[in-house]
Amino acid sequence: MSSTSQKMVILESSDGETFKVEEAVAVKLQTIRHMIEDGCAGTNIPLPNVTAKILSKVIDYCKRHVEGADDLEASDAEFVKENQGILMDLILAANYLDIKILLELTCQTVADMIKDKTPEEIRKTFNIENDYTAKEEEEVRRENAWAFGELPVPDDVYNSQGRI
């Protein structure tokens, strides 16, 4: 069936740009799916928390997943090779639009960026200013020594699977 005969949905970004999207793609965005199912979707569906730049990327991502791109894993790996600002905006959009696979992908990317890094390295990676005084930082380190590899992990920190 050609894309011209598919039912279309119009999504409107926070900066007023509209995107005509096949319903099969739009319903990958669970927020939109629920609006359509509940009859709340009008002619244009406004998305006040998503800019056109990010919405365009989200739509492209969902299209690839609907169409079943040949190598989704490689496609996803390439998709998240963005600057930190865009990556953070993608996380916010995926959360707002309730796109679990995109949220997991983007959050995992950020987790990988901080894995095995010291707090100082993480601050540098994300341009975070250390607003703790030396005394406050020492207190946090002392209260959470287990997290810095200085003490065994307390029993109350484990979850039901036995991990932190």
DSSP file (Angstrom, degrees, kcal/mol; ACC not computed):
  #  RESIDUE AA STRUCTURE BP1 BP2  ACC     N-H-->O    O-->H-N    N-H-->O    O-->H-N    TCO  KAPPA ALPHA  PHI   PSI    X-CA   Y-CA   Z-CA
    1    1 A M              0   0    0      0, 0.0     5,-0.0     0, 0.0     2,-0.0   0.000 360.0 360.0 360.0 131.7    0.0    0.0    0.0
    2    2 A S    >   -     0   0    0      1,-0.1     3,-1.2     3,-0.0     4,-0.4  -0.326 360.0-117.2 -75.4 156.9    1.5    3.4   -0.9
    3    3 A S  G >  S+     0   0    0      1,-0.3     3,-0.6     2,-0.2    -1,-0.1   0.723 110.3  67.1 -67.2 -20.4    2.2    6.0    1.6
    4    4 A T  G 3  S+     0   0    0      1,-0.2    -1,-0.3    18,-0.0     4,-0.1   0.766 101.4  47.6 -72.3 -22.9   -0.3    8.4   -0.1
    5    5 A S  G <  S+     0   0    0     -3,-1.2    -1,-0.2     2,-0.1    -2,-0.2   0.501  91.1 104.1 -95.1  -3.5   -3.2    6.1    0.8
    6    6 A Q  S <  S-     0   0    0     -3,-0.6     2,-0.3    -4,-0.4    -3,-0.0  -0.456  85.1-101.4 -74.1 148.2   -2.2    5.8    4.5
    7    7 A K        -     0   0    0     -2,-0.1    16,-3.2     1,-0.0    17,-0.3  -0.546  44.9-147.8 -68.4 133.1   -4.0    7.7    7.1
    8    8 A M  E     -A   22   0A   0     -2,-0.3     2,-0.4    14,-0.2    14,-0.2  -0.767  13.5-160.4-110.2 151.3   -1.9   10.7    8.1
    9    9 A V  E     -A   21   0A   0     12,-3.3    12,-3.4    -2,-0.3     2,-0.6  -0.973  14.3-139.8-125.7 140.4   -1.5   12.6   11.3
   10   10 A I  E     -Ab  20  44A   0     33,-0.7    35,-3.2    -2,-0.4     2,-0.4  -0.912  16.5-166.2-107.5 118.7   -0.2   16.2   11.5
   11   11 A L  E     -Ab  19  45A   0      8,-2.7     8,-2.5    -2,-0.6     2,-0.5  -0.863   5.4-154.6-103.5 135.0    2.2   16.8   14.4
   12   12 A E  E     -Ab  18  46A   0     33,-2.9    35,-3.1    -2,-0.4     6,-0.2  -0.941  10.6-141.2-115.5 121.4    3.0   20.4   15.3
   13   13 A S    >   -     0   0    0      4,-3.0     3,-1.9    -2,-0.5    38,-0.2  -0.169  30.9-101.2 -72.9 169.2    6.3   21.2   17.1
   14   14 A S  T 3  S+     0   0    0     36,-3.2    37,-0.2    33,-0.4    -1,-0.1   0.750 123.6  54.0 -64.0 -23.9    6.7   23.8   19.9
   15   15 A D  T 3  S-     0   0    0     35,-0.3    -1,-0.3     2,-0.1    36,-0.1   0.163 123.6-102.0 -99.5  19.1    8.1   26.2   17.3
   16   16 A G  S <  S+     0   0    0     -3,-1.9     2,-0.3     1,-0.3    -2,-0.1   0.419  74.3 138.0  86.5  -0.6    5.1   25.9   15.0
   17   17 A E        -     0   0    0     -5,-0.0    -4,-3.0     1,-0.0     2,-0.3  -0.610  41.8-144.2 -80.6 139.2    6.5   23.6   12.3
   18   18 A T  E     -A   12   0A   0     -2,-0.3     2,-0.4    -6,-0.2    -6,-0.2  -0.798  10.5-162.7-107.1 148.5    4.1   20.9   11.2
   19   19 A F  E     -A   11   0A   0     -8,-2.5    -8,-2.7    -2,-0.3     2,-0.7  -0.990  12.1-146.5-130.7 120.9    5.0   17.3   10.1
   20   20 A K  E     +A   10   0A   0     -2,-0.4     2,-0.4   -10,-0.2   -10,-0.2  -0.800  31.3 178.0 -88.2 117.3    2.6   15.1    8.2
   21   21 A V  E     -A    9   0A   0    -12,-3.4   -12,-3.3    -2,-0.7     2,-0.1  -0.946  34.4-107.9-128.4 139.4    3.2   11.6    9.4
   22   22 A E  E >>  -A    8   0A   0     -2,-0.4     4,-2.6   -14,-0.2     3,-1.1  -0.396  31.1-125.0 -60.8 140.8    1.7    8.2    8.6
   23   23 A E  H 3> S+     0   0    0    -16,-3.2     4,-2.5     1,-0.3     5,-0.2   0.861 110.3  62.9 -58.2 -35.9   -0.5    7.1   11.5
   24   24 A A  H 34 S+     0   0    0    -17,-0.3    -1,-0.3     1,-0.2     4,-0.1   0.830 111.2  38.4 -58.8 -32.0    1.5    3.8   11.6
   25   25 A V  H X4 S+     0   0    0     -3,-1.1     3,-1.8     2,-0.1     4,-0.4   0.889 112.8  55.7 -82.6 -44.5    4.6    5.9   12.5
   26   26 A A  H >< S+     0   0    0     -4,-2.6     3,-1.6     1,-0.3     7,-0.3   0.833  99.1  61.1 -59.9 -34.4    2.8    8.4   14.7
   27   27 A V  T 3< S+     0   0    0     -4,-2.5    -1,-0.3     1,-0.3    -2,-0.1   0.567  85.2  75.7 -75.7  -5.4    1.4    5.6   17.0
   28   28 A K  T <  S+     0   0    0     -3,-1.8     2,-1.1    -5,-0.2    -1,-0.3   0.768  83.2  75.4 -67.1 -25.3    4.9    4.6   17.9
   29   29 A L  S X> S-     0   0    0     -3,-1.6     4,-2.5    -4,-0.4     3,-0.9  -0.786  80.5-157.6 -86.1 101.3    4.7    7.7   20.0
   30   30 A Q  H 3> S+     0   0    0     68,-1.1     4,-2.6    -2,-1.1    68,-0.2   0.807  88.9  59.0 -57.6 -32.8    2.5    6.3   22.8
   31   31 A T  H 3> S+     0   0    0     66,-2.1     4,-1.6     2,-0.2    -1,-0.3   0.922 110.8  42.2 -60.0 -43.5    1.4    9.8   23.8
   32   32 A I  H <> S+     0   0    0     -3,-0.9     4,-2.6    65,-0.4    -2,-0.2   0.904 110.6  56.9 -69.5 -42.4    0.0   10.3   20.3
   33   33 A R  H  X S+     0   0    0     -4,-2.5     4,-2.9    -7,-0.3     5,-0.2   0.929 108.6  46.8 -53.6 -47.7   -1.4    6.7   20.2
   34   34 A H  H  X S+     0   0    0     -4,-2.6     4,-2.4     1,-0.2     6,-0.3   0.883 110.4  52.3 -65.3 -38.0   -3.5    7.4   23.3
   35   35 A M  H  <>S+     0   0    0     -4,-1.6     5,-2.7    -5,-0.2     6,-1.1   0.916 113.1  44.7 -63.0 -42.1   -4.7   10.7   22.0
   36   36 A I  H ><5S+     0   0    0     -4,-2.6     3,-1.2     4,-0.2    -2,-0.2   0.941 114.4  48.1 -67.0 -47.6   -5.9    9.0   18.8
   37   37 A E  H 3<5S+     0   0    0     -4,-2.9    -2,-0.2     1,-0.3    -1,-0.2   0.855 113.6  47.6 -61.6 -36.0   -7.4    6.1   20.6
   38   38 A D  T 3<5S-     0   0    0     -4,-2.4    -1,-0.3    -5,-0.2    -2,-0.2   0.431 113.4-117.5 -86.5   1.1   -9.2    8.4   23.0
   39   39 A G  T < 5S+     0   0    0     -3,-1.2    -3,-0.2    -4,-0.3    -4,-0.1   0.722  81.7 121.0  71.4  21.3  -10.5   10.6   20.2
   40   40 A C      < +     0   0    0     -5,-2.7     2,-0.6    -6,-0.3    -4,-0.2   0.528  40.2 103.0 -92.6  -7.4   -8.5   13.6   21.5
   41   41 A A        -     0   0    0     -6,-1.1     4,-0.1    -5,-0.1     2,-0.0  -0.664  51.3-173.6 -83.8 121.4   -6.5   14.1   18.4
   42   42 A G        -     0   0    0     -2,-0.6   -32,-0.3     2,-0.4     3,-0.1   0.025  50.3 -67.8 -90.1-156.5   -7.6   17.0   16.3
   43   43 A T  S    S+     0   0    0      1,-0.2   -33,-0.7   -34,-0.1     2,-0.4   0.957 126.6  26.9 -61.8 -52.5   -6.4   18.1   12.8
   44   44 A N  E    S-b   10   0A   0    -35,-0.1    -2,-0.4   -33,-0.0   -33,-0.2  -0.924  76.0-147.0-110.7 137.8   -3.1   19.1   14.2
   45   45 A I  E     -b   11   0A   0    -35,-3.2   -33,-2.9    -2,-0.4     2,-0.2  -0.902  19.7-143.9-104.3 109.1   -1.6   17.6   17.3
   46   46 A P  E     -b   12   0A   0      0, 0.0   -33,-0.2     0, 0.0   -32,-0.1  -0.507  13.3-167.5 -75.6 138.0    0.4   20.2   19.2
   47   47 A L    >   +     0   0    0    -35,-3.1     3,-1.8    -2,-0.2   -33,-0.4  -0.764   8.0 178.5-122.8  83.0    3.6   19.0   20.9
   48   48 A P  T 3  S+     0   0    0      0, 0.0    -1,-0.1     0, 0.0   -35,-0.1   0.614  77.1  52.3 -65.8 -12.7    4.6   22.0   23.1
   49   49 A N  T 3  S+     0   0    0      1,-0.1     2,-0.4    -3,-0.1    47,-0.1   0.331  98.3  71.8-105.3   7.8    7.6   20.3   24.6
   50   50 A V    <   -     0   0    0     -3,-1.8   -36,-3.2   -38,-0.2   -35,-0.3  -0.977  68.7-143.5-131.6 122.7    9.3   19.2   21.4
   51   51 A T     >  -     0   0    0     -2,-0.4     4,-3.0   -38,-0.2     5,-0.2  -0.320  29.8-109.4 -75.7 163.9   11.1   21.5   18.9
   52   52 A A  H  > S+     0   0    0      1,-0.2     4,-2.6     2,-0.2     5,-0.2   0.894 117.7  55.7 -60.1 -41.8   11.0   20.9   15.1
   53   53 A K  H  > S+     0   0    0      1,-0.2     4,-1.2     2,-0.2    -1,-0.2   0.917 114.9  37.7 -59.1 -44.8   14.7   19.8   15.1
   54   54 A I  H  > S+     0   0    0      2,-0.2     4,-2.6     1,-0.2    -2,-0.2   0.896 114.1  54.6 -75.8 -41.2   14.1   17.1   17.7
   55   55 A L  H  X S+     0   0    0     -4,-3.0     4,-2.8     1,-0.2     5,-0.2   0.894 105.7  54.1 -60.1 -39.6   10.7   16.1   16.4
   56   56 A S  H  X S+     0   0    0     -4,-2.6     4,-2.2    -5,-0.2    -1,-0.2   0.913 110.3  46.2 -59.4 -43.7   12.2   15.5   12.9
   57   57 A K  H  X S+     0   0    0     -4,-1.2     4,-2.3    -5,-0.2    -2,-0.2   0.898 112.2  50.7 -66.3 -41.2   14.8   13.2   14.4
   58   58 A V  H  X S+     0   0    0     -4,-2.6     4,-2.6     2,-0.2    -2,-0.2   0.919 110.8  48.7 -62.9 -44.3   12.2   11.4   16.5
   59   59 A I  H  X S+     0   0    0     -4,-2.8     4,-2.7     2,-0.2    -2,-0.2   0.923 110.9  50.2 -62.8 -44.7   10.0   10.9   13.4
   60   60 A D  H  X S+     0   0    0     -4,-2.2     4,-2.1    -5,-0.2    -1,-0.2   0.914 111.1  49.9 -59.0 -42.9   13.0    9.6   11.4
   61   61 A Y  H  X S+     0   0    0     -4,-2.3     4,-1.6     1,-0.2    -2,-0.2   0.938 112.5  46.1 -60.9 -48.1   13.8    7.2   14.2
   62   62 A C  H  X S+     0   0    0     -4,-2.6     4,-2.4     1,-0.2     5,-0.2   0.877 109.2  55.5 -65.4 -37.9   10.2    5.9   14.4
   63   63 A K  H  X S+     0   0    0     -4,-2.7     4,-3.0     1,-0.2     5,-0.2   0.934 106.3  50.9 -59.0 -46.4   10.0    5.5   10.6
   64   64 A R  H  X>S+     0   0    0     -4,-2.1     5,-2.3     1,-0.2     4,-0.6   0.877 112.6  46.8 -59.8 -37.2   13.1    3.3   10.6
   65   65 A H  H  <5S+     0   0    0     -4,-1.6    -1,-0.2     3,-0.2    -2,-0.2   0.847 113.5  47.0 -76.4 -33.1   11.6    1.1   13.3
   66   66 A V  H  <5S+     0   0    0     -4,-2.4    -2,-0.2     1,-0.2    -1,-0.2   0.914 114.9  46.4 -70.0 -43.0    8.2    0.9   11.6
   67   67 A E  H  <5S-     0   0    0     -4,-3.0    -1,-0.2    -5,-0.2    -2,-0.2   0.602 109.8-126.4 -76.4 -10.8    9.8    0.1    8.2
   68   68 A G  T  <5 -     0   0    0     -4,-0.6    -3,-0.2    -5,-0.2    -4,-0.1   0.972  25.7-142.1  65.0  56.3   12.1   -2.5    9.9
   69   69 A A    > < -     0   0    0     -5,-2.3     3,-0.6     1,-0.1    -1,-0.1  -0.077  20.8-108.4 -48.4 149.6   15.4   -1.2    8.6
   70   70 A D  T 3  S+     0   0    0      1,-0.3     2,-0.5     2,-0.1    -1,-0.1   0.892 108.9  20.2 -52.0 -50.7   17.9   -3.9    7.7
   71   71 A D  T 3>  +     0   0    0      1,-0.2     4,-2.4     2,-0.1    -1,-0.3  -0.742  66.8 170.7-126.1  83.3   20.2   -3.3   10.6
   72   72 A L  H <> S+     0   0    0     -3,-0.6     4,-3.3    -2,-0.5     5,-0.2   0.849  78.0  58.3 -62.8 -34.6   18.4   -1.5   13.4
   73   73 A E  H  > S+     0   0    0      2,-0.2     4,-2.2     1,-0.2    -1,-0.2   0.940 111.2  40.5 -62.6 -46.3   21.2   -2.0   15.8
   74   74 A A  H  > S+     0   0    0      2,-0.2     4,-2.1     1,-0.2    -1,-0.2   0.892 115.8  52.3 -66.9 -39.0   23.7   -0.2   13.6
   75   75 A S  H  X S+     0   0    0     -4,-2.4     4,-2.2     2,-0.2    -2,-0.2   0.912 110.8  47.1 -62.9 -43.3   21.1    2.4   12.7
   76   76 A D  H  X S+     0   0    0     -4,-3.3     4,-1.7     2,-0.2    -2,-0.2   0.900 109.7  53.4 -65.1 -41.4   20.4    3.1   16.4
   77   77 A A  H  < S+     0   0    0     -4,-2.2    -1,-0.2    -5,-0.2    -2,-0.2   0.893 112.7  44.3 -61.1 -39.6   24.1    3.3   17.2
   78   78 A E  H >< S+     0   0    0     -4,-2.1     3,-1.4     1,-0.2    -1,-0.2   0.873 107.3  60.9 -70.6 -37.4   24.5    5.9   14.4
   79   79 A F  H 3< S+     0   0    0     -4,-2.2    -2,-0.2     1,-0.3    -1,-0.2   0.858 102.4  50.2 -59.1 -39.0   21.4    7.7   15.5
   80   80 A V  T 3< S+     0   0    0     -4,-1.7     2,-2.2     1,-0.1    -1,-0.3   0.391  77.0 105.3 -87.6   5.8   22.7    8.5   19.0
   81   81 A K    <   +     0   0    0     -3,-1.4     2,-0.3    -4,-0.1    -1,-0.1  -0.505  57.8 123.2 -81.6  71.6   26.0    9.9   17.7
   82   82 A E  S    S-     0   0    0     -2,-2.2     2,-0.1     1,-0.1    -2,-0.0  -0.777  70.8 -86.8-125.1 166.7   24.8   13.5   18.5
   83   83 A N     >  -     0   0    0     -2,-0.3     4,-2.5     1,-0.1     3,-0.2  -0.368  48.0-104.1 -71.2 162.3   26.1   16.3   20.6
   84   84 A Q  H  > S+     0   0    0      1,-0.2     4,-2.7     2,-0.2     5,-0.2   0.846 117.9  56.5 -59.4 -37.4   25.1   16.2   24.2
   85   85 A G  H  > S+     0   0    0      2,-0.2     4,-2.1     1,-0.2    -1,-0.2   0.935 111.4  42.4 -61.3 -46.4   22.5   19.0   23.9
   86   86 A I  H  > S+     0   0    0     -3,-0.2     4,-2.5     2,-0.2    -2,-0.2   0.910 113.1  53.7 -66.7 -41.5   20.6   17.1   21.1
   87   87 A L  H  X S+     0   0    0     -4,-2.5     4,-1.9     1,-0.2    -2,-0.2   0.916 110.2  47.0 -59.4 -43.8   21.0   13.8   23.0
   88   88 A M  H  X S+     0   0    0     -4,-2.7     4,-2.3     1,-0.2    -1,-0.2   0.897 111.7  50.7 -65.7 -39.9   19.4   15.4   26.2
   89   89 A D  H  X S+     0   0    0     -4,-2.1     4,-2.5    -5,-0.2    -2,-0.2   0.868 108.3  53.1 -64.9 -35.7   16.6   16.9   24.1
   90   90 A L  H  X S+     0   0    0     -4,-2.5     4,-2.9     2,-0.2    -2,-0.2   0.884 107.7  51.3 -65.5 -38.3   16.0   13.4   22.6
   91   91 A I  H  X S+     0   0    0     -4,-1.9     4,-2.2     2,-0.2    -2,-0.2   0.943 111.6  46.6 -62.2 -47.2   15.7   11.9   26.1
   92   92 A L  H  X S+     0   0    0     -4,-2.3     4,-2.7     1,-0.2    -2,-0.2   0.909 114.9  46.8 -61.9 -42.3   13.2   14.6   27.1
   93   93 A A  H  X S+     0   0    0     -4,-2.5     4,-3.1     2,-0.2     5,-0.2   0.920 111.3  50.8 -66.4 -44.1   11.2   14.1   23.9
   94   94 A A  H  <>S+     0   0    0     -4,-2.9     5,-2.5     1,-0.2     4,-0.5   0.879 113.9  45.7 -62.1 -37.6   11.3   10.3   24.2
   95   95 A N  H ><5S+     0   0    0     -4,-2.2     3,-0.7     3,-0.2    -2,-0.2   0.948 115.2  45.5 -68.6 -49.4   10.0   10.6   27.7
   96   96 A Y  H 3<5S+     0   0    0     -4,-2.7    -2,-0.2     1,-0.2    -3,-0.2   0.893 119.3  41.2 -60.6 -42.5    7.3   13.1   26.9
   97   97 A L  T 3<5S-     0   0    0     -4,-3.1   -66,-2.1    -5,-0.2   -65,-0.4   0.478 109.3-125.7 -87.6  -2.5    6.1   11.2   23.8
   98   98 A D  T < 5 +     0   0    0     -3,-0.7   -68,-1.1    -4,-0.5     2,-0.8   0.952  50.3 158.2  56.9  57.6    6.5    7.9   25.7
   99   99 A I     >< -     0   0    0     -5,-2.5     4,-2.7     1,-0.2     3,-0.4  -0.831  18.5-173.5-109.2  89.4    8.7    6.1   23.2
  100  100 A K  H  > S+     0   0    0     -2,-0.8     4,-2.9     1,-0.2     5,-0.2   0.866  78.2  50.8 -57.4 -44.2   10.2    3.5   25.4
  101  101 A I  H  > S+     0   0    0      1,-0.2     4,-2.0     2,-0.2    -1,-0.2   0.878 114.3  44.8 -65.8 -35.3   12.8    2.0   22.9
  102  102 A L  H  > S+     0   0    0     -3,-0.4     4,-2.7     2,-0.2     5,-0.3   0.889 112.9  51.0 -73.1 -39.3   14.1    5.5   22.2
  103  103 A L  H  X S+     0   0    0     -4,-2.7     4,-2.5    -9,-0.2     5,-0.3   0.928 112.2  46.9 -62.6 -44.8   14.2    6.5   25.8
  104  104 A E  H  X S+     0   0    0     -4,-2.9     4,-2.4    -5,-0.2     5,-0.2   0.918 113.1  49.6 -62.8 -43.3   16.1    3.3   26.7
  105  105 A L  H  X S+     0   0    0     -4,-2.0     4,-1.8    -5,-0.2    -2,-0.2   0.935 115.1  41.9 -61.7 -48.5   18.5    3.9   23.8
  106  106 A T  H  X S+     0   0    0     -4,-2.7     4,-1.9     2,-0.2    -2,-0.2   0.892 115.5  48.9 -70.7 -39.3   19.3    7.5   24.6
  107  107 A C  H  X S+     0   0    0     -4,-2.5     4,-2.7    -5,-0.3    -1,-0.2   0.898 110.4  51.8 -66.7 -39.0   19.5    6.9   28.4
  108  108 A Q  H  X S+     0   0    0     -4,-2.4     4,-2.6    -5,-0.3    -1,-0.2   0.883 106.6  54.9 -63.3 -37.0   21.9    3.9   27.8
  109  109 A T  H  X S+     0   0    0     -4,-1.8     4,-1.4     2,-0.2    -1,-0.2   0.921 110.5  44.5 -61.3 -44.1   24.0    6.2   25.7
  110  110 A V  H  X S+     0   0    0     -4,-1.9     4,-1.1     2,-0.2    -2,-0.2   0.906 111.6  53.4 -67.1 -41.1   24.3    8.7   28.5
  111  111 A A  H >X S+     0   0    0     -4,-2.7     4,-1.3     1,-0.2     3,-0.6   0.908 108.3  50.4 -59.3 -41.3   25.0    5.9   31.0
  112  112 A D  H 3< S+     0   0    0     -4,-2.6    -1,-0.2     1,-0.2    -2,-0.2   0.820 104.4  59.3 -65.3 -30.3   27.8    4.6   28.7
  113  113 A M  H 3< S+     0   0    0     -4,-1.4    -1,-0.2     1,-0.2    -2,-0.2   0.786 115.1  33.9 -68.8 -26.9   29.2    8.1   28.7
  114  114 A I  H X< S+     0   0    0     -4,-1.1     3,-1.9    -3,-0.6    -1,-0.2   0.531  86.7 124.6-106.1  -7.9   29.6    8.2   32.4
  115  115 A K  T 3< S+     0   0    0     -4,-1.3     3,-0.1     1,-0.3    -3,-0.0  -0.275  85.6   0.8 -57.9 133.5   30.5    4.5   33.1
  116  116 A D  T 3  S+     0   0    0      1,-0.2     2,-0.3     0, 0.0    -1,-0.3   0.678 102.3 129.2  62.7  21.4   33.7    4.0   34.9
  117  117 A K    <   -     0   0    0     -3,-1.9    -1,-0.2     1,-0.0    -3,-0.0  -0.780  58.7-120.2-104.7 151.7   34.4    7.8   35.2
  118  118 A T     >  -     0   0    0     -2,-0.3     4,-2.4    -3,-0.1     5,-0.2  -0.404  34.1-104.2 -77.2 162.5   35.2    9.7   38.3
  119  119 A P  H  > S+     0   0    0      0, 0.0     4,-2.5     0, 0.0     5,-0.2   0.885 124.7  53.2 -55.3 -37.0   32.9   12.5   39.4
  120  120 A E  H  > S+     0   0    0      2,-0.2     4,-2.1     1,-0.2     5,-0.1   0.911 108.6  48.4 -65.0 -41.9   35.4   15.0   38.1
  121  121 A E  H  > S+     0   0    0      2,-0.2     4,-2.5     1,-0.2    -1,-0.2   0.875 111.3  50.8 -66.0 -37.0   35.5   13.3   34.7
  122  122 A I  H  X S+     0   0    0     -4,-2.4     4,-2.2     2,-0.2    -2,-0.2   0.920 108.9  51.2 -66.2 -43.6   31.7   13.3   34.6
  123  123 A R  H  <>S+     0   0    0     -4,-2.5     5,-2.8    -5,-0.2     4,-0.5   0.916 112.0  47.4 -58.2 -42.6   31.6   17.0   35.4
  124  124 A K  H ><5S+     0   0    0     -4,-2.1     3,-0.8     3,-0.2    -2,-0.2   0.913 109.7  53.1 -65.9 -42.7   34.0   17.6   32.6
  125  125 A T  H 3<5S+     0   0    0     -4,-2.5    -1,-0.2     1,-0.2    -2,-0.2   0.896 121.7  30.4 -58.6 -42.1   32.1   15.5   30.2
  126  126 A F  T 3<5S-     0   0    0     -4,-2.2    -1,-0.2    -5,-0.1    -2,-0.2   0.250 108.2-116.7-105.3  12.1   28.8   17.4   30.8
  127  127 A N  T < 5 +     0   0    0     -3,-0.8     2,-0.5    -4,-0.5    -3,-0.2   0.920  55.2 165.1  52.7  48.9   30.3   20.8   31.7
  128  128 A I      < -     0   0    0     -5,-2.8     2,-0.3    -6,-0.2    -1,-0.2  -0.849  33.6-134.0-100.0 126.7   29.0   20.6   35.2
  129  129 A E        -     0   0    0     -2,-0.5     2,-1.0     1,-0.1    -5,-0.0  -0.624  18.0-124.8 -78.9 134.0   30.4   23.1   37.7
  130  130 A N        +     0   0    0     -2,-0.3    -1,-0.1     1,-0.2   -10,-0.0  -0.698  32.8 175.5 -79.2 105.5   31.3   21.6   41.1
  131  131 A D        +     0   0    0     -2,-1.0     2,-0.3     2,-0.1    -1,-0.2   0.282  43.8 106.2 -98.4  11.5   29.4   23.7   43.5
  132  132 A Y        -     0   0    0      4,-0.0     2,-0.1     2,-0.0    -2,-0.0  -0.679  69.0-129.1 -85.2 142.4   30.3   21.7   46.6
  133  133 A T     >  -     0   0    0     -2,-0.3     4,-2.7     1,-0.1     5,-0.2  -0.449  31.9-104.5 -76.7 165.2   32.8   23.2   49.0
  134  134 A A  H  > S+     0   0    0      1,-0.2     4,-2.1     2,-0.2     5,-0.1   0.890 124.4  50.8 -58.3 -38.7   35.7   20.9   49.9
  135  135 A K  H  > S+     0   0    0      2,-0.2     4,-2.1     1,-0.2    -1,-0.2   0.924 110.7  47.4 -66.4 -44.8   34.1   20.3   53.2
  136  136 A E  H  > S+     0   0    0      1,-0.2     4,-2.3     2,-0.2    -2,-0.2   0.901 111.9  50.5 -63.3 -40.9   30.7   19.4   51.7
  137  137 A E  H  X S+     0   0    0     -4,-2.7     4,-2.5     1,-0.2    -1,-0.2   0.912 109.3  50.4 -64.9 -41.8   32.4   17.1   49.2
  138  138 A E  H  X S+     0   0    0     -4,-2.1     4,-2.5    -5,-0.2    -1,-0.2   0.897 109.8  51.5 -62.0 -40.2   34.3   15.3   51.9
  139  139 A E  H  X S+     0   0    0     -4,-2.1     4,-2.7     2,-0.2    -2,-0.2   0.918 110.4  47.8 -63.6 -44.1   31.0   14.8   53.9
  140  140 A V  H  X S+     0   0    0     -4,-2.3     4,-1.7     1,-0.2    -2,-0.2   0.922 112.8  49.1 -62.1 -44.4   29.3   13.3   50.8
  141  141 A R  H  < S+     0   0    0     -4,-2.5    -2,-0.2     1,-0.2    -1,-0.2   0.899 112.8  47.6 -62.4 -40.6   32.2   11.0   50.2
  142  142 A R  H >< S+     0   0    0     -4,-2.5     3,-1.1     1,-0.2    -2,-0.2   0.925 113.0  47.2 -67.0 -44.8   32.2    9.9   53.9
  143  143 A E  H 3< S+     0   0    0     -4,-2.7    -1,-0.2     1,-0.3    -2,-0.2   0.761 124.4  33.1 -68.3 -24.4   28.5    9.3   54.0
  144  144 A N  T >X S+     0   0    0     -4,-1.7     3,-1.5    -5,-0.2     4,-0.7  -0.176  72.5 139.4-124.3  39.0   28.6    7.3   50.7
  145  145 A A  G X4> +     0   0    0     -3,-1.1     5,-2.3     1,-0.3     3,-1.1   0.827  68.5  63.5 -56.0 -34.1   32.0    5.7   51.0
  146  146 A W  G >45S+     0   0    0      1,-0.3     3,-1.3     4,-0.2    -1,-0.3   0.844  98.1  55.9 -59.5 -33.4   30.6    2.4   49.6
  147  147 A A  G <45S+     0   0    0     -3,-1.5    -1,-0.3     1,-0.3    -2,-0.2   0.702 105.6  51.8 -73.5 -18.8   29.8    4.2   46.3
  148  148 A F  G <<5S-     0   0    0     -3,-1.1    -1,-0.3    -4,-0.7    -2,-0.2   0.239 120.3-107.7-101.0  12.1   33.5    5.3   46.0
  149  149 A G  T < 5S+     0   0    0     -3,-1.3    -3,-0.2     2,-0.2    -2,-0.1   0.691  91.0 114.1  74.3  18.8   34.8    1.8   46.5
  150  150 A E  S   <S+     0   0    0     -5,-2.3    -4,-0.2    -6,-0.1    -5,-0.1   0.667  77.8  19.4 -96.7 -18.0   36.0    2.5   49.9
  151  151 A L  S    S-     0   0    0     -6,-0.6    -2,-0.2    -7,-0.1    -1,-0.1  -0.940  92.3 -84.3-142.9 162.2   33.7    0.3   51.9
  152  152 A P        -     0   0    0      0, 0.0    -6,-0.1     0, 0.0    -5,-0.1  -0.361  56.6 -96.3 -64.3 153.2   31.5   -2.7   51.3
  153  153 A V        -     0   0    0     -7,-0.1     5,-0.1     1,-0.1    -8,-0.0  -0.565  42.9-114.5 -72.1 128.7   28.0   -1.9   50.0
  154  154 A P    >   -     0   0    0      0, 0.0     3,-1.8     0, 0.0     4,-0.3  -0.303  21.0-118.7 -62.8 148.6   25.4   -1.8   52.8
  155  155 A D  G >  S+     0   0    0      1,-0.3     3,-1.3     2,-0.2    -2,-0.1   0.826 110.4  62.7 -57.9 -34.3   22.8   -4.5   52.7
  156  156 A D  G 3  S+     0   0    0      1,-0.3    -1,-0.3     0, 0.0    -3,-0.0   0.486  92.4  66.4 -74.3  -0.4   19.9   -1.9   52.4
  157  157 A V  G <  S+     0   0    0     -3,-1.8    -1,-0.3     2,-0.1     2,-0.2   0.606  80.9  95.2 -93.8 -13.8   21.3   -0.7   49.0
  158  158 A Y    <   -     0   0    0     -3,-1.3     6,-0.2    -4,-0.3     2,-0.1  -0.510  65.8-142.4 -79.7 145.5   20.6   -4.0   47.2
  159  159 A N    >   -     0   0    0      4,-3.3     3,-2.0    -2,-0.2    -1,-0.1  -0.261  41.9 -79.4 -92.4-172.3   17.5   -4.4   45.1
  160  160 A S  T 3  S+     0   0    0      1,-0.3    -2,-0.1     2,-0.1    -1,-0.0   0.710 131.1  54.7 -65.0 -20.7   15.4   -7.5   44.8
  161  161 A Q  T 3  S-     0   0    0      2,-0.2    -1,-0.3     0, 0.0     3,-0.1   0.397 120.6-107.4 -91.5   3.0   17.8   -9.0   42.2
  162  162 A G  S <  S+     0   0    0     -3,-2.0     2,-0.3     1,-0.3    -2,-0.1   0.630  85.7 105.8  84.0  13.5   20.7   -8.5   44.6
  163  163 A R              0   0    0      1,-0.0    -4,-3.3    -6,-0.0    -1,-0.3  -0.812 360.0 360.0-122.2 163.9   22.2   -5.6   42.7
  164  164 A I              0   0    0     -2,-0.3    -6,-0.1    -6,-0.2    -1,-0.0   0.481 360.0 360.0 -71.6 360.0   22.4   -1.9   43.3
